[in-house]
Amino acid sequence: MTLAAGLRAQGVDPGLAAAAMTQSRLRAKGREKFGEFAAGMLFTQAGLEQATRLVVAARHAQRYVGAGVTHVADLTCGLGGDAMAFAGSGLRVLATDVDEPTAALATVNLRHQPEAVVRHGDGLALDLAAEGVDGVFADPARRTRSGSRVFDPRAYAPPLDAVWALRDQVPAVGIKVGPGISHNGLPQDAEAQWVSVDGDVVEAGLWFGPLAPDGPGRCALVLRTVREDDGAGQTVARTVAQSVRQDAGSPEVVPDAGGVGAYLYEPDGAVVRAGLVAHAALALGGRLVDRTIAYVTTDSPAPVGPNGLGAGLATGYRVLDVMPFGLKRLRAYLRERDVGRLTIKKRGTAVVPEQLRKQLDLKGSQEGTIVLTRVGGAQQVIVVEPLTGR
């Protein structure tokens, strides 16, 4: 408010001052996705919400480089996040957007990338052969003009069917879609990959032809930021990646299910969205607490390291107690242990954590964590503590 008032006092047009303040706010928020690059970019609220995080866009670019693609058409470039990663990887980029102001902002954001050309227009109308394009990328709009989310792929802009039909012209086609997309109806020749960053499921991607070198299937990619000492007293951050995959046509993994053991593991959201919880259970050497619930339990700590789940495919907890769900029983249990700050996790139950926390009315000085879920079809409370360092 002080800055806005100061701009107006200096005679800056109120509309211009408001626009500058909006960009200042969006740039601060944009650092979550673009890091220090956000300071030199222009944004819209909707464009920033749909923009690909730079760490994920770099993974997109790696696919095209690895496939031998040299010229990518970004058919729905938005603010240019993915195009920045493509150009930064040495690819030529033809970026288009049907919205003229958005294309103008993308032009500004890509001004330092001579390999990238931005055009205002319909990317689907491009003559890909005449442009010399050998790779296609699209991130269809998944929000209405009012800002509400669109979940039906046929209502994307452009429709999903129209985009993946382009693989008849250019085999190397990649499409970013919402992580909530249904498995039903996805093309049989695609690798569908769900991606999470530091625990947040941020996107799903459909990859065709040479962009899917391992062939069709379902995959979960988990990216986590690890901060380490560089040996000179400085803390540096690096990204650790781990994935799990189900090849198309291969037999589905059927995990065991049984009672709660000494440890409980919560698979990452990307693993759950990709339908690969059974694979996580197998890698953990455990079993499901219920065949309909995405919690894995083991009798001993799961392996951690290059061949285990150390990069974060699942979050681990030590089990302290298990009891049937009941408000009075749970309240007495927690008060007896002087718990006042309670983390409530849930799957497969209608209990609302905020309401339960009020009903428990805890006043203690200790912290606690409980998991509300079904075990063998029965509602149970699992009292746990996080496995720090795992």
N, C-alpha and C positions, 0 to 999 in steps of 0.2 A: 504493500500500500504506500509506503514511504517513497519507493522508487517511482511508482506510477504518478504520485503527486508531484515529485520532483521533475518528471518529464513534462507534465502539463505546465508547471511553473516556468519551464524554459521555453514554452511556446510550441511544444511538439503537438501535432494534431492528435486529439483524443483517440481517434480510430487507429492511428498509427501506433500510438503508445500502447493501446490495448493489444494490438497484434504483436508488438515486440514483447510484451509481458507474457502473452500466450506462448510464443516461441521459447522464451526463457524457461517457462514451466515445463514445456514438452521436451526441451533439450535435457533438463535435469532428469526427467523420467526416462528419456532415451538412453541415458548412460547404462541402464540395466541391460539393454540389448546391444548397444554399439560402443560402449566404453568411451574412450576419449574422442572417438570419431564424432560422437553426438554433438560436440561443441561447434562443429562446422557444418551441421546439417540443418535442414528445415523440415518441419513435421506438420501433420494434421493429427488430430486425436485418433480418428478411425484408422489412418494409415499406420500410425505407430503401434496400435493394438494388433494389427495383422502382420506387421513387419517381422521377418525372420531374424532371430538372434544371430549375431555375427558368428558365434561359435558353431551354430548349426548351419548357417549359410556356407561356411568354409567346408563343411562336410559335403554339402551339395556340390560345391565346386570340385572337390576331389573326385567325385564320381565321374564328372564330365572329363576331367583331365585324364583319369585312369582309363576311360573308354576311348581315348584318342580323339575326342571332339575338339574342334578348333574354333567354331563360330556358333554361339548359342543365341537363340531367339528367346528372350524373356517376354512372353506374350502379355503378361499382366504385371508390369514391373512395380506398380505402386510407388513407394518412395525410393525404390532402388536398392534396398538392402542386399538382395541376392545378386543383383547385377554388380554391385560393388565387389562382392566376393568372387564372382566369375572373372571380372576384369583384373582383380588383384592376383588371380592365379594364372594370368597370362592368356586368358581366353578373349577372343573378340566377342563383343556383345551388341546385339540389336535389341533394345528395350522399348516396349510400347505400352501405352495405357490409354483407355478410351476417355478418361477424364482429363480435360485439358489442364486445370490447375495442378493435378497430381503429376502429370507428365512434366510440367514446368518445375515442380519441386524436385523431381527425380533428376532433371537436367542440372540443377544446382548441386545436388548431392553427388553427382557423378562427374563434376567439373574437373576433378583431378585425374580422371581415368580416360586417357585418349583412346583406349581400346573400346570404349563404350559409346554408342550412339543412341539417343533417346528420340522417339517419335510419338506424337499424339495421334492415336488411331487404334483401330480394332486389330489386335494381333492375329486373330483368326483369318483376317483378310490378306495376310502377307502371302506373297508367292515365295515359299521357302526355298524352292530350287533356284529361282532367279536371284535370291539374296545370298546364295551360297551357304545357307544354314545347314549344319549337320548335327545340331542338338537343339531340343526344345525344352523349355521350362515354363510352368504356369503356376500361379498361386491365385486361383479364382476367388473373387470376393464372396465372403460368407456372412455378410451383414446387409440388412436392408438400409435404405436411406435414413430411416428413423433410428438405426443403430442396433436393432434386435438381431440376434443370431439366426442364421439359416442352417438347418440341419439336413434338408433334402438336397442331395447332390444335383438333382435335376433343376433346382432353383438357384444353384451357384451362378455367378456371372463371370465368365461364360459357363454354361452347363458342363458338368463333368464329362458327359458322353461326347460332347463336341471336341473336348481337348484330347482325350485319350484316343479318339479316332485318328489323330494326326500321326500316330505311329505307323500308319500305312504309307505316309510320305517320308517321315524321318524316324527310323527305329529308336533312336536315343531320345526318349521322352520321359520327363520327370514332372510330377504334379504334387504340389503341397496341398493337403486337405486337412480338415478339422480332425482332431484326435478322437472325436466321438463318432466317426463314420462307422457304419455297420459293416461287418464282414460279408454279409449277404450281398451278392451282386457285384463284388469286386472282380475285375478281369482275372482270368485264370493264368494269364501270362505275365502278371505283375509281381514284383517283390513289394509287399506292403510293410512299411517300417514305421513303428511308433517311436517317438523320441522324447526323452525327458531330460531336463537340465536342472541339476541340484534339487531333484525331487518333484519338479513341476512338469507334467506332461504338456509339451508345447505344440506338438504337431504330429501328423501322420504324413507319410510320403508314399507315392506310388511310382515305381521305377520300372522302366521297360527296356528291352533289348540290351545293348551293351552297358547300360547304366545299372543293370542287375547282374553282375558277373557270377554270382552264386546261383542264379536261376530264380524262378518264381518261388514264393513262399511268404511266411510271416516272420517278422523280426522285431525285436525290441532293442533299441540303442539307449543306453543309460550314460549320460555325461555328468560328471561331478567335478566341482572345483576343489582342488587340494592345495592348501597353502603350506609351504615348506620354507625352511631356512636355507638360504643359498650359500651358507658357509662364511659369508662376510657380514653376518648380522642383519641382513635384509630378508624380509619375508617376500617370497615370490609365489605367484599362483600359476598352476598348470591344470589342464583339463585331463581327467582320466576317463577313458571310455571302456565300456564292456557291453557285450551284446549276447543275446540268446535267440535261437532261430528254429523254425519248423519248416522244412522243405515241403513244397507242394507235392502232394501225392504220397508222402511218406506216412507210415502209420502214426496215429495220434498216441501220445504218451498218456498212459493211464496210471496215476499215482495211487499209492495206498492211502487209506484214511484211518484214523484211529484217535485214541485219547491224547490229551495234552501231555507232552514230555517236559523236559527240564528247560527247553528253550523254545521261543516263539519267533517266527520270522514273518515280516510283512513285505511281500514282493513290491518292487517299485511299480508305480502307476503305469508306466509304459509296458511292463511285463503283463500286467493285468489286462490293459486295453488290447494287447496283441493276442490275448488268449493263450499265454505261455506259462501260466502258473504251474502247470504240471511239470514243465521243464525245469523251472526254478526249484521245485520240490525235489526233483531227481538230482540236480546239481548240489543241493543242500544236504542230500542224504537223509531226507525227512519224509513226512507224510502230511496230508491235509488234515485239519481238525474236523472238517466237514467237506463232503464232495462238492458242495455248492458255495463254499466260502474260500476266499483267497488268503488264507493264513496257513503257514507251514509250521510244523512243530518237529523238533528233534530231541533225542535223548542225550546228545552230547553237542558241543559247539560245532557249527558247520565249518568246513574248510575255508581258510582265508589265504589269499595269495594269487599268483598268476593263474592257477588252475581252479580257483574257487570263486567266491562271490565278493572278494575284497573290494571291488570297485563300486559296489553299491546296488547290485541287482535286488537286494533285500536288506531291510533294516532289522537288526537282531535285538532280542530282549531275553533276559533271564526270567524264568517263571518263578514267582514267589508263592503263589497260591491260586487255587481254582475253587469256585463255589457257584451254586445255582444263583441266578439273578433274583434278588429280592431287596426292596428299598431299605427296610428296617435292618436286615442282616448286613447289608453293605455299609449303611450309616454307622452301625455299631462297630463294625470291623475297622473302618477308617478312623473313627474317633478314638478307638482304643490305641491306635498307632500314631495319634497326634497329627494326622494328615490335614493340612489346611489348603494346600495348593495341589489341585488334582488335574492331570492330563487324562482326558477320556477319548479313547479311540474306539471305533465301532465298525462292524460289517455284519450285514445280515440281521439287523434288529431295527425296530421302529423307534427305539428310545432316542430322544433328542438330548444331546449332551448338555446344552445350556439349561434346559429345564431340569435335568437330573442334578446338575451342580447346585441349582437353587434349592431343590428338595433335600439334598444332603446337608446343606447349611453347615459346612465344615469351618472350624475356627482354629485348627491346630497350627503348628509351626513347621511341620515337615512337608516334603513334596512326595507325590505318589503318581503312579500311572496305572490305569486299568484298561482292559480291552473287553468290550461287550460284543459277544458274537455267539454263534451256534456251534456246539460241539456234539457231533453225532445227532443233530436235529434238535437238541435241547438248548435253551438260552442259558448261557454261562457268563460269569465274570472271571477274567483271568487277570490276576495282579502281577505286574511285571516291573522290571527295571531295565533301562536301556543298557546295551552292551557298548560302553564307551570304547572308542578305538577300533570298533569293528564296523 
